[in-house]
Amino acid sequence: MTLSEKIVYCRKKAGLSQEELAERVGVSRQAVSKWELADAVPEIGKLLLLAKTFGVTTDWLLSEDDPEPEPAPGPEPERTAAPAVTWVDSVPGVIGQLLRRYGWLFGVYMAVGGGLFTAMGLVMRAMFGAFADTAGELVAAPFGGMGAIWTDEAGNILGRSTSASPAGNILSGFVIGLGVVLLIAGIVIAVTLHPKKPE
């Protein structure tokens, strides 16, 4: 193949018109036409630009070698799944490293704390109920207004209605609710951030 044939071949392979090639190399369309018709030869500087534009060497352009055959497509590289990116991976610096390494342990501690809060709330509710029963017995008899006692004709107590402390019920309910939330959040964090074993 001659230089002129190689210029035509490479230009068409690159999908360029004569005008586009001329613009890239910095010459007129007529100059490119003359090169392709072998009426003229490009200057050394233009030859370097042609080689760069076509992605070939100047040695190949100037040689009489045929175009190199297209390389056969090789086997596709194995695609590995990219590791899942979580919010923990976006935390920079030492804190991010600690979260990636020990974040699951924080989740375990949070779950244990949530369990303790829940148990404490249940104990508080039982204590406030027992306190309300005792207070109801002490206050209901002399004053008759804090709680109602239902008796039969013989005077046996059938049941009693005590006014348990509403503040105690609210507080124990809050502690139980907080404990349950911490317990669930801790379990989720521990499971999510636990390091996966390599397969």
Protein Blocks (a to p, Z undefined) as FASTA:
>chain_A
ZZklmmmmmmmmnopafklmmmmnopafklmmmmmnopaccdfklmmmmmmmnopafklm
mmmbdcdddddddddddddddddddfklmpgcjllmmmmmmmmmmmmmmmmmmmmmmmmm
mmmmmmmmmmmmmmmmmmmmmnopmbccdddfkopafbdcddddfklmmmmmmmmmmmmm
mmmmmmmmmmmmpccddZZ
